Amino acid sequence: MSAQYVCDTGDLEPGEAMRADLEDVDGRPVPIAIVRDEDGNYHAISDICSHGQVSLSEGEVEEATIECWLHGSTFDLASGKPLSLPATQPVPVYSVSVEGDNVLVDIDVTVGASA
């Protein structure tokens, strides 16, 4: 499978996140958090916290991390590694690219700690 369109570059300001549901090769939904860090870089990670099974895209973005809104676990956006408890397992991080005004994610290509 190839990279899939998730949003336009203007849809997220630095420090914002949103959810996108992409489809895997079997047509199953894969929830992704599209995050624009405070430096303006785009990241794609699993939208499901490895600790509490809640949406990470609803959490706060600070620098290059995102905090789970329910229990406060913080994850590194580049690696998916948890930086604070209670999470101890990383979340998948996916390949993200920007082509023109389009933000694309390839859910078949994982990067970082969970690869």
N, C-alpha and C positions, 0 to 999 in steps of 0.2 A: 504494500500500500504506500502511497505517497503522502506528502504533506497536505494537510487539509486547512482550508480557510477557517479562521476563528473570529476575526474582527478586523476593523480598520485601525490604523495607527492612532487616529484621533479619538477613538472610543475610550481610551484610558489615559488619564493624566498620570504623571509621576506620583508614585505612592498609592496607586489604585489597583484593585484586582476585580476580576469578574469570572463567572463560571461559563464554561462552554462544554456541551456534551458532544463528543465526537463518536464515530462508529469504528469499531475494530473490523477486521476482515470477515468476521462472522455476523456483522450487523448489530452487535451488542453495544450499548452506550458505554462510553468511557468518560467519566466526569473529570474535567481538567480545570485547574485554576490558571487563568492567564493573568500574569502579574507584571506591572511596570514598576520597577524599583525606583528609588528616589533619584538615581542618576539617569533615568529614562530608558534603561535596558529592559527588554522583554524576557520573561521567563514563563515556562509551562511546567507545572507540577501537578501531581494528582490532587484533585479537589477534596479528597477524603483524608482526614487526619488519621495517622497510623495508631493513635491512642483512643480517640473518642468517636470515630466514625461520623464526624460532622464536617461541614463544608469549610475548607480553609479560605475560600475566596471571600467569605464574610468577615475574615479576620483583618487585623491591622498590619499594614506594610510599613516597615521601618528599615531604612537603608536597603540592604539586600536580603531581608528576612521577612517572613510572614508569621504572625502569631495566631494560633487557634483561638477563636473567640470563647470557646466553652471552658477549657481547662488551662489555657495559657502556654501550651507548648509552642516553642518558636522553632522554625525550620529555615535552614539556609536555602535560598532560592537556586543557587548554582548546583548544589550537591544533593539536596533533599535531606541532609542529615539533621536530626533533632539537636537543637542547641540548648534546650531546657526541658526539664521534666514537666509533666509525667510521661511524655512520649520517649521511647527508647529505640524505636525502629524508624529508619528513613522512609520517606515517601518517594515514589518514582518521579524522576525529572525527565522531561521529554525534549527532543530537539525542536527548537523554535527558530524561525527565520522571518525576516521582513523583506518583502519584495514590493517595491513601490510603497503604496499605502496599505498593503495587505499583510496581516500577521498570520503566519502559517505554522502549524504544529504537525509533526510526524510522530504519532503514538507508537510506531514500530521501532523508533530509535530512542532508547533511554540513555541518559548520560548521568554522570555523577555517581553518588554512593550506591544507588540502587541498580546500577547497570550490571 
